[in-house]
Amino acid sequence: MAATYVTLAELRSALGIGTLYTDAVLEEVCQTAQDLVDAMLWHNTAPVVATSLTSNIATIAIASTPIYNVGQSVNISSCGTIYNGTYTITALGSGSFWNSSIYQTGAFAWGNSTELSTNTISYFQYAKTNANDVTHLVRPYGKVTGPEHVAYATTPAVREASLMVAINIWQSRQAPGNGASSIDFGVPQPFKMGFALMATVRGLLAPYLAPSAMVG
């Protein structure tokens, strides 16, 4: 799917490179910039930490208090082919998902606190016709996305930030040492792909940042 925060045509025009490089190369840069910016924006999402499927009922555990409701449609991604897709929630709950003894010992000793499992872990269920799948953790975390009402692809500040990030990525691909060089091929500037890459656009994104992006 083509990037929408910054388009191929916009990046090509901003760089002034005409048709010198293929669409595929530029699209990769656009998509990378969008992914980086999008990760900082506030979405109606939650991390998926565990999944299971029993008797055609899928259970999704999220690292959050309940934020969705029965009847809402949610999209699940990065959780494997059994669970990925858009589904309608049929039931909610918290705490009891973690009663299995496998979560009390060793690498799974994460839900062994009653307060933790009750207050910060919740789950929802939906109908899914498939063979049973045992309860297991999802690492790296998957993602569930609920209904959203903000169109970031048409938000000017988000689009400007995405273009700036894309330009920096492109310059780092082309310049010696991954730094930015002047149009007359002068001495490269400091390395641009470090932590400062996103810091340079935080001001533009400030009104739209997710709370988690404001920590650290």
Buried (B, 14 or more C-beta within 10 A) or exposed (E): EEBBBBBBEBBBEBBEEEEEBEEEEBBBBBBBBBEBBBEBBBBBBBBBBBBBBEEEBBBBBBBBEEBBEEEBEBBBBBBEEBBBEEBEBEEEEBBEBBEBEBBEEEEBEBBEEEEEBBEBBBBBBBEBEEEEBEBEBBEEBBBBBBEEEEEBBEBEBBBBBBBBBBBBBBBBEEBEEBBBBEEEEEEBEEEBEEEEBBEEBEEBBEEBEBEEBEEE
